[in-house]
Amino acid sequence: MKFVIQCVTEASVTVDNEVIGKIDRGFMVLIGVCESDDKSVADKLVKKMLGLRIFKDENDKTNLSLESVNGSLLLVSQFTLYADCRKGNRPSFTNAGSAQHAEELYNYIIESCRCSIGKDHVQTGSFGASMQVALVNDGPFTIILDSDTL
């Protein structure tokens, strides 16, 4: 499983010209799932993500968590995080989890985050939809969590 976490001052997801998810300060998170991932892997990454202290404190040091800044999450499924570009110029996506498996874990992650930080602080994209994601990356500050390296 992979999470690409971006600190944002604002972010939104649009599908068919309609904004379906929008946050102010928080994390915009791209989520990639492979077939070997399960709920225990999701739990590990969610716990790590929610515990990250990457917002600046009063001394301009990255020392504050999402909760301590009353931040929100925008969670977006992104199977292309498992692109394999080793051969040729056209990526292969065979390392990505099946749609059914990925959607199940994506929904599990959403519910886990809502239980942890509150339903009002979690917005989402639309699984499998063509989405336009807009964001203002604050810093810029981007962290990649990969279950293979945690």
Secondary structure in CASP SS format (residue, H / E / C, confidence):
PFRMAT SS
TARGET T0000
AUTHOR 0000-0000-0000
METHOD secondary structure of the structure
MODEL  1
M C 1.00
K E 1.00
F E 1.00
V E 1.00
I E 1.00
Q E 1.00
C E 1.00
V E 1.00
T E 1.00
E E 1.00
A E 1.00
S E 1.00
V E 1.00
T E 1.00
V E 1.00
D C 1.00
N C 1.00
E E 1.00
V E 1.00
I E 1.00
G E 1.00
K E 1.00
I E 1.00
D C 1.00
R C 1.00
G E 1.00
F E 1.00
M E 1.00
V E 1.00
L E 1.00
I E 1.00
G E 1.00
V C 1.00
C C 1.00
E C 1.00
S C 1.00
D C 1.00
D C 1.00
K H 1.00
S H 1.00
V H 1.00
A H 1.00
D H 1.00
K H 1.00
L H 1.00
V H 1.00
K H 1.00
K H 1.00
M H 1.00
L H 1.00
G H 1.00
L C 1.00
R E 1.00
I E 1.00
F E 1.00
K E 1.00
D C 1.00
E C 1.00
N C 1.00
D C 1.00
K C 1.00
T E 1.00
N E 1.00
L E 1.00
S E 1.00
L C 1.00
E H 1.00
S H 1.00
V H 1.00
N C 1.00
G C 1.00
S E 1.00
L E 1.00
L E 1.00
L E 1.00
V E 1.00
S E 1.00
Q C 1.00
F H 1.00
T H 1.00
L H 1.00
Y H 1.00
A C 1.00
D E 1.00
C C 1.00
R C 1.00
K C 1.00
G C 1.00
N C 1.00
R C 1.00
P C 1.00
S E 1.00
F C 1.00
T C 1.00
N C 1.00
A C 1.00
G C 1.00
S C 1.00
A H 1.00
Q H 1.00
H H 1.00
A H 1.00
E H 1.00
E H 1.00
L H 1.00
Y H 1.00
N H 1.00
Y H 1.00
I H 1.00
I H 1.00
E H 1.00
S H 1.00
C H 1.00
R H 1.00
C H 1.00
S H 1.00
I H 1.00
G C 1.00
K H 1.00
D H 1.00
H H 1.00
V E 1.00
Q E 1.00
T E 1.00
G C 1.00
S C 1.00
F C 1.00
G C 1.00
A C 1.00
S C 1.00
M C 1.00
Q E 1.00
V E 1.00
A E 1.00
L E 1.00
V E 1.00
N E 1.00
D E 1.00
G E 1.00
P E 1.00
F E 1.00
T E 1.00
I E 1.00
I E 1.00
L E 1.00
D E 1.00
S C 1.00
D C 1.00
T C 1.00
L C 1.00
END
